[in-house]
Amino acid sequence: SDAQELMRMADAFSTKAERREFVVNTLKRQAIETQVGLMEELNILEANGLVEEIRSLWIVNSVSCYANEEAISVISQRKDILTIYQCEEFQCLEDESVTGVEHGDNREIAENIVKVNADQVWELGYTGEDVLVALIDTGVRLDHADLQGRLWDGGAEYPNHGYDFYSHDNDPSDTHGHGTHVAGTIVGTGVSGTQTGVAPGATLMVLKVFHGDDNLSEVTMWVEAMQFAVEHGANVMNMSLGQPLPDSGVKLMMRQACDNTLAAGVVAAVCAGNSRQIQMLAPVPYNIWSPGDCPPPHLHEDQMVNGGGTSCVICVGAVNNSDVLGDFSSEGPATWSGVAPYNDYPYSSGSSTNIGLIRPDVCAPGVNVKSLDFNTTNGYCLKSGTSMATPCVAGVIALMLSKDHELTPEQIDEILERTAVPLSAHKSNDFGSGRIDALAAVNMIGHLDVSENNADDITVYPNPATDIVNVVCDNEKIELMDINGQLTVINVYDNKIDISNLPSGVYLMRIETSEGFVYKKLIKK
């Protein structure tokens, strides 16, 4: 998938709901059309016992399955496959120190919430209401008192508020503890004594991608969860996970998933990783975990000396409550040199131009964070890691979206970075643009200048229309597609389009200009 072209096409839609629908339908159609021959062959191999668990991943136009050597040999002869990659399970979460804490006698607000001024945002009336956050993690203790009323209603199909992509069942219950703690930092209501949730009015979709107690996972499960979140209406993803030292196969899959998630208008808060103290094993520029090494939606001016592509990822580092960097918080930059077709963000040590991709984008409190303990239905514990900082950012994003639901990932990222408390002279590979400030971010909404693009030089009228549409521009070719991305037969004469025979609905106009393609939304009444 050409994600950049997909984003340009999606920009023609005025609402995020229309944009998401178009992107999902386009990617699904591409997967169906291009995978049909491969899927037929895999089904035959499955019938002969050579392949199991075939799953189409339309968000990256890939197919995941278990296959033996004979099956791999057969499908490797096909001409419609770019690459065959073995996704191995690995331990994605390090063993963490967990400190249990006693219940206090009085209701309190967790220190990290006060540090980022989230409690002051609540006083403005924004608590994350009507915002759906997808938690891609170890699952959640579903009966914890502080999560009641905050879990996604998946209806009869998903009765337990999400899905388990490791076991492929409807039970995303946490048997590890990591996901429950992360969930508490996003939406914990505080009914058990401590207000841990940055956005206690938000809703949480629970997407489990780990196996039981041993932390095992692999990246196709993450991609499946991202795909599910995009399709089922999540506004924000929280990914407090990552693969250390990712090879080019992992990086390619994660980058394309994050690119297409951005095209759909969805943003993700992703941890930088906890590898800072093992530089001998994971040296810069390979110290950041993937997908935290994917680029942000908005490129900071300090990055522009070595600009490149964008994706949905806001990468998060960790500081303590005194704004001192966590000694575990992974160090940037990252690089995408040698990862085709991207080959961007080159890095050379000491270079003033080949600076790589600055990571992280922002930081948040991630040392001794108090949140939910999965061992009880009403307890709390302390944990440290960039995993604990990331949900603080996801929660702040939920607060922002509760003020303006139409904020784009680019706007969210730019606002977070512009309003962060600076902890270095420039955007750095330690702190990013600084420690987030929820109040400043919410107050900036509505005051951010948005750059215009060349689509505004083209006029389409009347719009909505019933019969003839005029297009004012210099062009060579005009095409019209329906909401599913299918080309529609139209008559074009002297920049006039006859749509009188088309059904009512939303269409996408593709206009070829001397500067490339421009897309405009057209409504047929």
Disulfide bonds with the S-S distance in Angstrom:
none
